[in-house]
Amino acid sequence: MKKLTAIFTLIIGLSAPAEAAELRREAVVTGEEIRLGDLFDGLAPEVAVLEIASAPPEGREVVLDADWIVRVASAYDIDWQPGYRVPSITVRGATAEERSAAESEVRQALARVIAAGSTPSDGAAEAAEPDAQSDAIEVAVPVRRLRAGEVIGSADIAWVSLPLARVGDGVAIDAEELIGMSPRRTLTADQPVRRSDLRLPIVVHRGDGIAMVLEAPGLQVTARGRALEDGAMGETIRVVNVDSNRTIDALVTGPNTVSVMSPGAMAGF
């Protein structure tokens, strides 16, 4: 999807000046990752496509709090002023139907671009014979067997040329979609990889002791917890407070560190 996105970014023009960004109140993420453009309107195209966290599971919502938003804006030098009160943003993972529709639209548009680029220059009225190579696309694939939990590096990736018709929806096309990610299951060498088989590297493991942090205006509370699920940066997992024995949802913000995103979860402390 990154390669497809890059094509259309070039079409609309990378040189377009970025306006001051505005935070959305809610977002539906159709990809496997949350991009800056899912959170902010008015970003330059090359900034909007940057991935910052894993998307919530299908149909599930996560509320990103004020402090998290401020840190993201600062880290990526986004021209955005939070003002006196920083709102939260609700992010929902798209349903399978919504994802399929979004990917279908992109591929249909890509097919139109390919067709327009192959129009005969001599002005002949008759359609040109299809060229199998013109409908091929370069796809990044593993050069070796990759086991679940490994971190994929640039040396683990090679390129193969496949007919566009054989590249199904959900296949990771660009190397950047693979590098730095971890397989959810064993990946076979020289075979295309589906995005659903990838995740960010695990930084919190099930059973690990963790620091639970709840932040609110003028308040920060920390408690000891234990992870009930594996989690990567930006993922929401279930954790238990070892003192109160209460289970809550929390956002993974670093190695063995989670952020409690809802002030209503104070009861978990």
Residue, then its C-alpha position, 0 to 999 in steps of 0.5 A: m500500500k505504501k508504494l500505491t500511496a507514493i504513486f498518488t502522492l506524486i500525482i497530487g504533487l509533493s511540492a504543495p505547501a502544507e497548511a497549519a494542521e488541524l486535529r480530527r475528532e475521530a478517524v477510521v483507519t483502513g490500513e494496518e498502521i495509523r498514519l499522521g494523516d489519519l489524525f491531522d488534516g492539512l499535512a503535506p502529502e509526504v508527512a501525512v503518509l508517515e506511520i506512527a502506530s499500529a491500527p486498532p483491531e477491526g471494529r475496535e476503538v482506542v482514544l488517544d489522549a492529549d499528552w500522546i497527541v502533543r508528543v506526536a506533534s512535537a516529534y514530527d514537527i507538525d505545525w499544530q497548536p493545541g490551544y488551551r484545551v487539547p481534545s482527544i481523538t477516537v481512532r477506530g479500526a476499519t471493518a473488513e468491508e471498509r478495508s476491502a473497499a478502500e484498497s479496491e479504490v486505490r487499485q482501480a485508480l492505479a489501473r487507470v494510471i497504468a492504462a493512461g501511461s500505456t496509451p499509444s503515442d501515434g494517436a492510433a484509434e485501435a487499442a494496443e495489444p496488452d503487454a504482460q510486462s506493463d501490468a507487472i509490479e515489483v513486490a518486496v519478499p523475504v529472502r529467507r524463512l522468517r519466524a514469528g517475532e523476528v525483526i525484519g531487516s533490509a538484508d532479509i528483503a529482495w524484489v520479485s516482479l509479479p503480474l498486477a492481477r496476482v497481487g491480491d488486496g492486503v499484500a505488502i508491496d514496498a520494502e518499507e512495509l516489511i523492514g522493522m516489522s515482525p511476522r505474526r507467523t512464519l513467513t516463507a522465502d520468496q513469497p508475498v507477505r500480507r500486511s495482516d501477517l505483520r506487526l510492530p516488534i513486541v516491546v511488552h510480553r505477556g506476563d512481564g512486569i510493567a509500569m502503568v502511567l495515568e496522566a491527566p491535566g496536572l496529575q500523573v499516577t504510576a502503578r505496578g502492573r502485569a501484562l496479560e497480552d503481548g504488545a507493540m508500540g501503539e497497541t492497546i493491550r489488557v493489563v492488570n494492576v498487581d495491587s488492586n487486581r483490576t484489569i484495564d486496557a492500556l496503550v503500549t508507549g515503550p518497553n514495559t511501559v503502558s499509558v492508561m488513556s481514559p480517566g475513567a480507568m482511574a478505578g484500575f489504580 
